[in-house]
Amino acid sequence: MSILESISQRRTYYQINKELPLDTGKVKEVIQQATELVPDAFNMKSARVVLALGQKQDELWDAVYEAFGGKVPREKIDSFKAGAGTVLYFYDEDVVKSLQEQFALYAANFPIWAQQANGMLQFTIWTALRDLNIGASLQHYNPVIDEAVKKLFQVPDSWQLVAQMPFGGITAEPEAKEKEDISNRVKICE
């Protein structure tokens, strides 16, 4: 499959389950590979990933529900908990600060570049999961859940949570994407 075909297959899958079409070992391998291969400015390697599987997957989404004190419907949280796992995306502030000190001229850009690299990693893993016939969605329950996540997964304080990606077996396809007039977003100058 070409990269554009893979990207076209990557969609937001809300209806997922714990039944993956392959062994979780392959999922772990793909996530590790993607994390190593995705580029970032100054080769800073600020992105961090936690992969929650099994009991930790369930504990994560129970903690998310508790962090919101019932303000997010249980059914919504349970739809993410129904998945086989969740990829938690972080960036390490210590890495960013170190580079800000080393390259003061670019200091203001390092947090931006860390976010850009994290976004590329999210998209790469999302697309790679879909290539494995696994559905996923990207969620943003941070910063409300930050402390609960740090406690549950024992991550350093310097790790800043960026996004959560629940994934699992696909139980239903999303609706077809509506075509847009791409000229509204892409300007070609010759």
PyMOL commands that set and color helices and strands:
alter all, ss='L'
color gray80, all
select helices_A, chain A and resi 3-9+24-37+41-43+54-67+74-81+93-102+104-131+146-153+182-184
alter helices_A, ss='H'
color red, helices_A
select strands_A, chain A and resi 16-17+47-53+85-92+135-136+159-170
alter strands_A, ss='S'
color yellow, strands_A
deselect
rebuild
show_as cartoon
